Amino acid sequence: MSPKAMLLDWLKMAVTAIAIVLFLHYFVFHLSTVEGHSMEPTLQEKEWLYVNKFVYLFGSPDIGDVVVLKDPYEAEDGKRLLVKRIVGMPGDRIEITGGQLYRNGELVDEGYTDSIIEGESYGPVVIGEGLYFVMGDNRHERASLDSRSFGPVQRDWITGRADFIVWPIKEIKTL
């Protein structure tokens, strides 16, 4: 095989590999790093998450999903991502009173948190069509930038569902 033919084969393989990686990154999954303490105790800072993008190509986010979303304050450039939990769906009535979360008038059992919701009461507010109410699992006052600050988020700001912690190795688990 001539050097020119070998170079051409190598370039074809490289272009194919790059195309596959880009396809997987944009439509199937990506890795995201947890920044900050807003999802404690569920997630710790610097953990790496496997973010499933494919699941929302044909379905919708659901209550309890841990999602990665564009920071609503910077949603247009989409560079900064947040990790939050969906606690309210379109049509739900959300209220926070007495340190507790209520959805449609019923107290929500939040076994993933380690404290009551500190700070001011919120709502009641009815979540509009195509919007989701998200909160960090860390319910200490000012610990999480979430829908209590920026309101419900648009569906297209949600980039995927965090399915696994993949790093560090001793913390690997499903979410």
Contacts in CASP RR format, 6 or more apart in sequence:
PFRMAT RR
TARGET T0000
AUTHOR 0000-0000-0000
METHOD contacts of the structure
MODEL  1
MSPKAMLLDWLKMAVTAIAIVLFLHYFVFHLSTVEGHSMEPTLQEKEWLY
VNKFVYLFGSPDIGDVVVLKDPYEAEDGKRLLVKRIVGMPGDRIEITGGQ
LYRNGELVDEGYTDSIIEGESYGPVVIGEGLYFVMGDNRHERASLDSRSF
GPVQRDWITGRADFIVWPIKEIKTL
1 9 0 8 1.000
26 53 0 8 1.000
27 53 0 8 1.000
27 54 0 8 1.000
27 57 0 8 1.000
28 52 0 8 1.000
28 53 0 8 1.000
28 54 0 8 1.000
29 50 0 8 1.000
29 51 0 8 1.000
29 52 0 8 1.000
29 53 0 8 1.000
29 54 0 8 1.000
30 51 0 8 1.000
30 53 0 8 1.000
30 159 0 8 1.000
31 48 0 8 1.000
31 49 0 8 1.000
31 50 0 8 1.000
31 51 0 8 1.000
31 166 0 8 1.000
32 48 0 8 1.000
32 49 0 8 1.000
32 51 0 8 1.000
32 68 0 8 1.000
32 81 0 8 1.000
32 83 0 8 1.000
32 162 0 8 1.000
33 46 0 8 1.000
33 47 0 8 1.000
33 48 0 8 1.000
33 49 0 8 1.000
34 43 0 8 1.000
34 44 0 8 1.000
34 45 0 8 1.000
34 46 0 8 1.000
34 47 0 8 1.000
34 48 0 8 1.000
34 49 0 8 1.000
34 83 0 8 1.000
35 45 0 8 1.000
36 45 0 8 1.000
37 45 0 8 1.000
37 138 0 8 1.000
37 143 0 8 1.000
38 82 0 8 1.000
38 83 0 8 1.000
38 84 0 8 1.000
38 136 0 8 1.000
38 137 0 8 1.000
38 138 0 8 1.000
38 143 0 8 1.000
38 144 0 8 1.000
38 145 0 8 1.000
38 146 0 8 1.000
39 66 0 8 1.000
39 83 0 8 1.000
39 84 0 8 1.000
39 85 0 8 1.000
39 136 0 8 1.000
39 137 0 8 1.000
39 138 0 8 1.000
39 144 0 8 1.000
40 114 0 8 1.000
40 137 0 8 1.000
40 138 0 8 1.000
40 143 0 8 1.000
41 112 0 8 1.000
41 113 0 8 1.000
41 114 0 8 1.000
41 137 0 8 1.000
41 138 0 8 1.000
42 66 0 8 1.000
42 85 0 8 1.000
42 112 0 8 1.000
42 137 0 8 1.000
42 175 0 8 1.000
43 49 0 8 1.000
43 66 0 8 1.000
43 83 0 8 1.000
43 137 0 8 1.000
43 162 0 8 1.000
43 165 0 8 1.000
43 175 0 8 1.000
44 171 0 8 1.000
47 165 0 8 1.000
47 167 0 8 1.000
47 168 0 8 1.000
47 171 0 8 1.000
48 165 0 8 1.000
48 166 0 8 1.000
48 167 0 8 1.000
49 68 0 8 1.000
49 83 0 8 1.000
49 162 0 8 1.000
49 163 0 8 1.000
49 164 0 8 1.000
49 165 0 8 1.000
49 166 0 8 1.000
49 175 0 8 1.000
50 162 0 8 1.000
50 163 0 8 1.000
50 164 0 8 1.000
50 165 0 8 1.000
50 166 0 8 1.000
51 68 0 8 1.000
51 159 0 8 1.000
51 160 0 8 1.000
51 161 0 8 1.000
51 162 0 8 1.000
51 163 0 8 1.000
52 160 0 8 1.000
52 161 0 8 1.000
52 162 0 8 1.000
52 163 0 8 1.000
53 159 0 8 1.000
53 160 0 8 1.000
55 160 0 8 1.000
55 161 0 8 1.000
55 163 0 8 1.000
56 158 0 8 1.000
56 160 0 8 1.000
56 161 0 8 1.000
60 155 0 8 1.000
61 67 0 8 1.000
61 86 0 8 1.000
61 89 0 8 1.000
61 132 0 8 1.000
61 155 0 8 1.000
61 158 0 8 1.000
61 161 0 8 1.000
62 86 0 8 1.000
62 89 0 8 1.000
63 86 0 8 1.000
63 87 0 8 1.000
63 88 0 8 1.000
63 89 0 8 1.000
63 103 0 8 1.000
64 85 0 8 1.000
64 86 0 8 1.000
64 87 0 8 1.000
65 85 0 8 1.000
65 86 0 8 1.000
65 161 0 8 1.000
66 83 0 8 1.000
66 84 0 8 1.000
66 85 0 8 1.000
66 161 0 8 1.000
66 162 0 8 1.000
66 175 0 8 1.000
67 83 0 8 1.000
67 84 0 8 1.000
67 85 0 8 1.000
67 86 0 8 1.000
67 132 0 8 1.000
67 134 0 8 1.000
67 158 0 8 1.000
67 159 0 8 1.000
67 160 0 8 1.000
67 161 0 8 1.000
67 162 0 8 1.000
68 81 0 8 1.000
68 82 0 8 1.000
68 83 0 8 1.000
68 158 0 8 1.000
68 159 0 8 1.000
68 160 0 8 1.000
68 161 0 8 1.000
68 162 0 8 1.000
69 81 0 8 1.000
69 82 0 8 1.000
69 84 0 8 1.000
69 134 0 8 1.000
69 153 0 8 1.000
69 157 0 8 1.000
69 158 0 8 1.000
69 159 0 8 1.000
69 160 0 8 1.000
70 78 0 8 1.000
70 80 0 8 1.000
70 81 0 8 1.000
70 82 0 8 1.000
70 157 0 8 1.000
70 159 0 8 1.000
71 78 0 8 1.000
71 80 0 8 1.000
71 81 0 8 1.000
71 82 0 8 1.000
71 145 0 8 1.000
72 150 0 8 1.000
72 151 0 8 1.000
72 153 0 8 1.000
72 157 0 8 1.000
73 150 0 8 1.000
74 80 0 8 1.000
75 154 0 8 1.000
75 157 0 8 1.000
81 159 0 8 1.000
82 134 0 8 1.000
82 145 0 8 1.000
82 146 0 8 1.000
83 136 0 8 1.000
83 162 0 8 1.000
84 134 0 8 1.000
84 135 0 8 1.000
84 136 0 8 1.000
84 144 0 8 1.000
84 146 0 8 1.000
84 147 0 8 1.000
85 112 0 8 1.000
85 134 0 8 1.000
85 135 0 8 1.000
85 136 0 8 1.000
85 137 0 8 1.000
86 132 0 8 1.000
86 133 0 8 1.000
86 134 0 8 1.000
87 94 0 8 1.000
87 101 0 8 1.000
87 103 0 8 1.000
87 108 0 8 1.000
87 133 0 8 1.000
87 134 0 8 1.000
87 135 0 8 1.000
88 94 0 8 1.000
88 103 0 8 1.000
88 127 0 8 1.000
88 132 0 8 1.000
88 133 0 8 1.000
88 134 0 8 1.000
88 152 0 8 1.000
89 127 0 8 1.000
89 132 0 8 1.000
89 133 0 8 1.000
90 127 0 8 1.000
90 128 0 8 1.000
90 129 0 8 1.000
90 130 0 8 1.000
90 131 0 8 1.000
90 132 0 8 1.000
91 126 0 8 1.000
91 127 0 8 1.000
91 128 0 8 1.000
91 129 0 8 1.000
92 103 0 8 1.000
92 104 0 8 1.000
92 126 0 8 1.000
92 127 0 8 1.000
92 133 0 8 1.000
93 103 0 8 1.000
93 104 0 8 1.000
93 105 0 8 1.000
93 124 0 8 1.000
93 125 0 8 1.000
93 126 0 8 1.000
93 127 0 8 1.000
94 101 0 8 1.000
94 102 0 8 1.000
94 103 0 8 1.000
94 122 0 8 1.000
94 123 0 8 1.000
94 124 0 8 1.000
94 125 0 8 1.000
94 126 0 8 1.000
94 127 0 8 1.000
94 133 0 8 1.000
95 101 0 8 1.000
95 102 0 8 1.000
95 105 0 8 1.000
95 121 0 8 1.000
95 122 0 8 1.000
95 123 0 8 1.000
95 124 0 8 1.000
95 125 0 8 1.000
96 102 0 8 1.000
96 117 0 8 1.000
96 121 0 8 1.000
96 122 0 8 1.000
96 123 0 8 1.000
96 148 0 8 1.000
97 121 0 8 1.000
97 122 0 8 1.000
98 116 0 8 1.000
98 117 0 8 1.000
98 121 0 8 1.000
99 116 0 8 1.000
99 117 0 8 1.000
99 118 0 8 1.000
99 119 0 8 1.000
99 121 0 8 1.000
99 139 0 8 1.000
100 107 0 8 1.000
100 108 0 8 1.000
100 116 0 8 1.000
100 117 0 8 1.000
101 107 0 8 1.000
101 108 0 8 1.000
101 110 0 8 1.000
101 117 0 8 1.000
101 135 0 8 1.000
102 108 0 8 1.000
102 124 0 8 1.000
110 137 0 8 1.000
110 139 0 8 1.000
112 137 0 8 1.000
113 137 0 8 1.000
113 138 0 8 1.000
113 139 0 8 1.000
114 139 0 8 1.000
115 139 0 8 1.000
115 140 0 8 1.000
116 139 0 8 1.000
117 139 0 8 1.000
118 139 0 8 1.000
118 140 0 8 1.000
118 141 0 8 1.000
119 141 0 8 1.000
122 148 0 8 1.000
125 133 0 8 1.000
125 152 0 8 1.000
127 133 0 8 1.000
127 152 0 8 1.000
128 152 0 8 1.000
130 154 0 8 1.000
130 155 0 8 1.000
131 152 0 8 1.000
131 153 0 8 1.000
131 154 0 8 1.000
131 155 0 8 1.000
132 147 0 8 1.000
132 152 0 8 1.000
132 153 0 8 1.000
132 155 0 8 1.000
132 158 0 8 1.000
133 147 0 8 1.000
133 151 0 8 1.000
133 152 0 8 1.000
133 153 0 8 1.000
134 146 0 8 1.000
134 147 0 8 1.000
134 152 0 8 1.000
134 153 0 8 1.000
135 144 0 8 1.000
135 146 0 8 1.000
135 147 0 8 1.000
135 148 0 8 1.000
136 143 0 8 1.000
136 144 0 8 1.000
136 146 0 8 1.000
137 144 0 8 1.000
138 144 0 8 1.000
147 153 0 8 1.000
162 175 0 8 1.000
163 174 0 8 1.000
163 175 0 8 1.000
164 172 0 8 1.000
164 173 0 8 1.000
164 174 0 8 1.000
164 175 0 8 1.000
165 171 0 8 1.000
165 172 0 8 1.000
165 173 0 8 1.000
165 175 0 8 1.000
166 172 0 8 1.000
END
